[in-house]
Amino acid sequence: MNPSQSRLGALSLLVVAALCLTSATGCAGRRREAFLNDKARTHVYRKPAAEVWPQALALLKEKGYSMRAGKEGFEASTEWLMHGAPSSLGTTQVRYLVKAVERGPGQCAIEYYKQLSTESRGAQSGGRQQSEFNDPAPRADGTTFNRDPEMEWELLQKVDAESATALRAEAEKIQ
């Protein structure tokens, strides 16, 4: 084997090792993210709904959503908001349903449900198509909303930073 082939072989091994390391890191990162999202979905705030509710709505407003009028109690929905820029393939709009659920005296959970709607511009497509994801929550009006654990994690970090920090530390142990 000549020196050039030897260097090429060593370089190939180095590239393969780097790819394996990157792939493993990516997998661990996805597992950590899934862990945090799962914990956010099941988190119970040790505060009454009336105390957490304004922050749950404020998070949606920070993201540009306007609230729809007429909801009572701890349930609200947003108007449709364009997600991303329009393209030749169509436009995607998003809206949310958010609710606070009492989980005992002075405790609550906040649930965000997301609905996507895509309006296709293709010649074969005649208009608006609703995209569905996981965990559907059928509504009386026939629409389907899906849990948004990323939004729930974001709220958890704002409202209960101590629990979020502990969960992040626990997630770092995931390999």
C-alpha positions in Angstrom: 0.0 0.0 0.0 1.5 3.3 -1.0 1.5 6.4 1.3 -1.3 8.1 -0.6 -3.6 5.1 -0.3 -2.8 4.9 3.4 -3.7 8.6 4.0 -6.9 8.2 2.0 -7.8 5.2 4.1 -7.1 7.1 7.4 -9.1 10.0 6.1 -12.0 7.8 5.2 -12.0 6.3 8.7 -11.9 9.8 10.2 -14.9 10.9 8.1 -16.8 7.7 9.1 -16.1 8.3 12.8 -17.1 11.9 12.6 -20.4 10.9 10.8 -21.1 8.3 13.5 -20.5 10.8 16.3 -22.6 13.4 14.6 -25.4 10.9 14.0 -25.3 9.7 17.6 -25.4 13.3 18.9 -28.3 14.0 16.7 -30.2 11.0 18.0 -29.5 11.9 21.6 -30.6 15.5 20.9 -33.9 14.3 19.4 -34.4 11.9 22.4 -33.8 14.9 24.8 -36.3 17.0 22.9 -38.9 14.3 22.9 -38.4 13.8 26.7 -38.8 17.5 27.4 -41.9 17.7 25.1 -43.4 14.7 26.9 -42.8 16.2 30.3 -44.3 19.5 29.2 -47.5 17.7 28.0 -48.0 16.1 31.4 -46.8 19.0 33.6 -49.1 20.2 36.4 -48.5 23.7 37.6 -48.7 24.2 41.3 -50.7 27.4 40.8 -54.4 28.0 40.2 -55.5 28.3 36.6 -56.4 32.0 37.1 -52.7 32.7 37.8 -51.2 30.8 34.8 -54.0 31.6 32.3 -52.9 35.2 31.5 -49.3 34.0 30.7 -50.7 31.2 28.5 -52.6 33.8 26.4 -49.6 36.2 26.5 -47.4 33.6 24.9 -49.8 33.3 21.9 -50.0 37.1 21.6 -46.1 37.4 21.7 -46.1 35.1 18.6 -48.5 37.4 16.8 -51.8 35.6 17.3 -55.0 37.6 18.1 -57.6 36.0 20.3 -61.1 35.3 19.2 -63.8 36.9 21.3 -66.7 35.1 23.0 -64.9 32.3 24.9 -65.7 31.9 28.6 -63.7 30.4 31.4 -60.3 29.0 30.7 -60.6 28.2 27.0 -59.8 30.5 24.1 -58.9 30.2 20.4 -56.9 32.4 18.1 -57.6 33.8 14.7 -55.8 32.2 11.7 -52.2 33.4 11.2 -50.1 32.8 8.2 -47.1 30.5 9.0 -44.1 31.2 6.8 -44.1 33.1 3.5 -46.6 32.3 0.7 -45.1 30.2 -2.0 -46.0 28.8 -5.4 -47.1 25.6 -3.6 -49.6 27.5 -1.4 -49.9 29.1 2.0 -50.1 27.6 5.5 -52.1 29.1 8.2 -52.1 28.2 11.9 -54.6 28.8 14.7 -54.6 27.6 18.4 -57.0 26.5 21.0 -55.7 26.8 24.5 -57.3 25.6 27.7 -56.5 25.4 31.4 -57.6 22.3 33.1 -57.9 22.1 36.9 -55.9 19.3 38.3 -56.8 19.6 42.0 -56.9 22.4 44.5 -54.6 25.2 43.4 -53.2 23.2 40.5 -53.7 23.2 36.7 -52.4 22.1 33.4 -52.3 24.2 30.2 -53.0 22.5 26.9 -52.2 24.1 23.6 -53.9 22.6 20.5 -52.7 23.6 17.0 -54.5 23.4 13.7 -52.8 23.8 10.4 -54.6 24.6 7.2 -52.9 24.7 3.8 -54.3 26.4 0.8 -52.7 24.8 -2.3 -52.2 26.8 -5.4 -51.6 23.8 -7.7 -53.9 23.3 -10.8 -55.1 19.9 -9.5 -55.9 21.2 -6.1 -59.2 23.0 -5.6 -58.4 25.0 -2.5 -57.9 24.6 1.2 -56.7 21.3 2.7 -56.4 20.7 6.4 -53.3 19.0 7.6 -53.6 16.7 10.6 -50.9 15.6 13.0 -51.0 13.5 16.1 -53.2 13.5 19.2 -56.4 14.8 17.6 -58.9 16.5 19.8 -62.2 16.6 17.8 -64.3 19.6 18.5 -68.1 20.0 18.3 -67.7 22.1 15.1 -66.0 19.2 13.3 -62.4 20.6 13.2 -59.4 18.8 14.5 -56.8 20.4 16.7 -53.5 18.6 17.7 -51.5 19.0 20.9 -48.5 21.3 20.5 -45.9 20.2 23.1 -43.3 22.7 21.9 -45.6 25.5 22.9 -46.4 23.8 26.2 -42.6 23.5 26.9 -42.1 27.2 26.1 -44.8 28.2 28.6 -43.4 25.8 31.2 -40.0 27.6 30.9 -41.7 31.0 31.4 -44.1 30.1 34.2 -42.2 27.4 36.1 -38.5 28.1 35.5 -37.4 25.9 38.4 -39.2 22.8 37.1 -37.9 23.5 33.5 -34.3 23.7 34.8 -34.7 20.4 36.6 -36.2 18.8 33.5 -33.4 20.2 31.3 -30.8 18.7 33.7 -32.6 15.3 33.6 -32.7 15.5 29.8 -29.0 16.1 29.6 -28.4 12.6 31.1 -30.1 11.0 28.1 -27.6 9.4 25.8 
